[in-house]
Amino acid sequence: MSLKYHPPIRIGLIGCGEIAQVAHIPNLTYLSSKFELTYLCDTNAESLAFCASRCSNASIKCTESASDLCQSPDVDAVMVCSSDAFHTEHGLLALKAGKHVFIEKPLALCRRDIKALMEAEKGSKGKVFVGYMRRYASAFLDAVKEIGGVEGVQYVKVRDIICPNSVFINQSGTFPYKFPEGVTQEAAKALAEREESMVHEALEVDMGLTVTEKRTTMLRLLGGLGSHDLSAMRELIGMPTGVLGAYLTPTMWTVLFKYPTFVATYESGFNSIPLFDASIEVFTENKAVTVKYDTPYVKGLPTTMVVREKVGEDNCGYQERIVRSSYEDPYTKQMGEWWEFMVNGKPVKTTVEDAAMELEIFKMILTAAG
Ligand SMILES: NC(=O)c1ccc[n+]([C@@H]2O[C@H](COP(=O)([O-])OP(=O)(O)OC[C@H]3O[C@@H](n4cnc5c(N)ncnc54)[C@H](O)[C@@H]3O)[C@@H](O)[C@H]2O)c1
């Protein structure tokens, strides 16, 4: 079979922080037949210089202006890996420049920002791809097929209890660096202002809740860790109709979601056991299907689907299948899908409209918790 050659898509990456250093820059280098990193942007000059020194492209361009990067003729598509509060601003710059844009999760935390991105997409040649990478993991895709919809679902359990990311990152072999002394006063002020405005919009305007420290922390945690689990839950079993109960603390939180014919528990949080205990488990009459995730920071750790099920005719046969259909990590799978969209027009599932549903779930949780 002969494959049609397509020149690598030239990528401009905004936000040279942890995830760029640990996942995206190394992955873009591995995927050199599909992508070429040509431009980097960060307001932190030290992070920018460090990341440039890590790139295989010795003539990579660098800027502290996201606008310059987006408009550059050396950039075909943009990756936004900046802080949450800048995702919309940077996404809008890319769309305004008519470029496709990958935006890390959470896409946005308030409707104002979702609306702005939807409007911008209408007038642009570019489209947004949201980086919900767990939804591109091979085990997740296998489970979507294995479960085949909500019919017959009796119960669902979503779990994400992990230790601090630094435990895994320090063993990832990627040796990232943080440069706190490189954060200018201007950049810190701009970030704080946008964070405050985003939280105000999300809690007060969208949810009708007073801004408190605890709600702010929980909103950020739901957007950070929670959006992985909740967006995967939505794809597997659809949107919940409500929340029956929620107990939220910044270290551990539990939510009981209501669906028309079953409930789903969502338990998440942090402790110091060096484990990445993340899974989604779906129970039906004859079968329980579990998607198991390991830390994405250590490249190549497989995601697996475990199926425990009844077999045979006499009601007592049992089998357990562990399916690892690929060693390719979710970040690599995700980039492959983005490339397929840009080169071959394959439809994107993690769109702005899709990410908008997340805000509804955050609202259900935070209003139920009171
Ligand atoms: N998909 C995943 O598995 C995953 C994992 C970790 C983080 N993330 C997401 O990626 C994003 C970045 O996370 P991180 O852990 O790398 O954070 P980080 O704070 O380490 O990095 C963010 C970088 O953005 C830069 N930045 C901030 N404002 C900027 C601006 N206006 N212009 C240019 N650069 C700017 C900062 O200087 C910093 O270097 C977050 O939205 C986070 O939710 C996703």
Ligand as a Chemical Component Dictionary entry (heavy atoms), coordinates in Angstrom:
data_LIG
# 
_chem_comp.id                   LIG 
_chem_comp.type                 NON-POLYMER 
_chem_comp.pdbx_formal_charge   0 
_chem_comp.three_letter_code    LIG 
# 
loop_
_chem_comp_atom.comp_id 
_chem_comp_atom.atom_id 
_chem_comp_atom.alt_atom_id 
_chem_comp_atom.type_symbol 
_chem_comp_atom.charge 
_chem_comp_atom.model_Cartn_x 
_chem_comp_atom.model_Cartn_y 
_chem_comp_atom.model_Cartn_z 
_chem_comp_atom.pdbx_ordinal 
LIG N1  N1  N 0  -3.765 16.732 29.113 1  
LIG C1  C1  C 0  -3.060 16.576 30.188 2  
LIG O1  O1  O 0  -2.743 15.462 30.614 3  
LIG C2  C2  C 0  -2.573 17.764 30.946 4  
LIG C3  C3  C 0  -1.632 17.595 31.958 5  
LIG C4  C4  C 0  -1.152 18.732 32.617 6  
LIG C5  C5  C 0  -1.627 19.976 32.282 7  
LIG N2  N2  N 1  -2.577 20.100 31.307 8  
LIG C6  C6  C 0  -3.110 21.441 30.948 9  
LIG O2  O2  O 0  -2.089 22.143 30.248 10 
LIG C7  C7  C 0  -2.084 23.528 30.610 11 
LIG C8  C8  C 0  -0.703 23.907 31.096 12 
LIG O3  O3  O 0  -0.404 23.153 32.259 13 
LIG P1  P1  P 0  1.073  23.063 32.841 14 
LIG O4  O4  O 0  1.026  22.083 33.948 15 
LIG O5  O5  O -1 2.049  22.896 31.749 16 
LIG O6  O6  O 0  1.205  24.537 33.471 17 
LIG P2  P2  P 0  2.523  25.411 33.670 18 
LIG O7  O7  O 0  2.117  26.495 34.591 19 
LIG O8  O8  O 0  3.669  24.542 34.010 20 
LIG O9  O9  O 0  2.774  26.025 32.207 21 
LIG C9  C9  C 0  2.017  27.053 31.650 22 
LIG C10 C10 C 0  2.958  27.912 30.835 23 
LIG O10 O10 O 0  2.175  28.909 30.154 24 
LIG C11 C11 C 0  2.908  30.112 30.206 25 
LIG N3  N3  N 0  2.001  31.260 30.010 26 
LIG C12 C12 C 0  1.113  31.757 30.883 27 
LIG N4  N4  N 0  0.505  32.832 30.347 28 
LIG C13 C13 C 0  1.023  32.989 29.109 29 
LIG C14 C14 C 0  0.790  33.926 28.064 30 
LIG N5  N5  N 0  -0.077 34.914 28.197 31 
LIG N6  N6  N 0  1.481  33.786 26.913 32 
LIG C15 C15 C 0  2.377  32.779 26.769 33 
LIG N7  N7  N 0  2.656  31.878 27.742 34 
LIG C16 C16 C 0  1.971  31.985 28.880 35 
LIG C17 C17 C 0  3.550  30.106 31.586 36 
LIG O11 O11 O 0  4.637  30.997 31.676 37 
LIG C18 C18 C 0  3.976  28.658 31.701 38 
LIG O12 O12 O 0  5.279  28.448 31.202 39 
LIG C19 C19 C 0  -3.182 23.677 31.673 40 
LIG O13 O13 O 0  -4.312 24.196 31.080 41 
LIG C20 C20 C 0  -3.431 22.270 32.172 42 
LIG O14 O14 O 0  -4.764 22.043 32.566 43 
LIG C21 C21 C 0  -3.030 19.027 30.629 44 
# 
loop_
_chem_comp_bond.comp_id 
_chem_comp_bond.atom_id_1 
_chem_comp_bond.atom_id_2 
_chem_comp_bond.value_order 
_chem_comp_bond.pdbx_ordinal 
LIG N1  C1  SING 1  
LIG C1  O1  DOUB 2  
LIG C1  C2  SING 3  
LIG C2  C3  SING 4  
LIG C2  C21 DOUB 5  
LIG C3  C4  DOUB 6  
LIG C4  C5  SING 7  
LIG C5  N2  DOUB 8  
LIG N2  C6  SING 9  
LIG N2  C21 SING 10 
LIG C6  O2  SING 11 
LIG C6  C20 SING 12 
LIG O2  C7  SING 13 
LIG C7  C8  SING 14 
LIG C7  C19 SING 15 
LIG C8  O3  SING 16 
LIG O3  P1  SING 17 
LIG P1  O4  DOUB 18 
LIG P1  O5  SING 19 
LIG P1  O6  SING 20 
LIG O6  P2  SING 21 
LIG P2  O7  DOUB 22 
LIG P2  O8  SING 23 
LIG P2  O9  SING 24 
LIG O9  C9  SING 25 
LIG C9  C10 SING 26 
LIG C10 O10 SING 27 
LIG C10 C18 SING 28 
LIG O10 C11 SING 29 
LIG C11 N3  SING 30 
LIG C11 C17 SING 31 
LIG N3  C12 SING 32 
LIG N3  C16 SING 33 
LIG C12 N4  DOUB 34 
LIG N4  C13 SING 35 
LIG C13 C14 SING 36 
LIG C13 C16 DOUB 37 
LIG C14 N5  SING 38 
LIG C14 N6  DOUB 39 
LIG N6  C15 SING 40 
LIG C15 N7  DOUB 41 
LIG N7  C16 SING 42 
LIG C17 O11 SING 43 
LIG C17 C18 SING 44 
LIG C18 O12 SING 45 
LIG C19 O13 SING 46 
LIG C19 C20 SING 47 
LIG C20 O14 SING 48 
# 
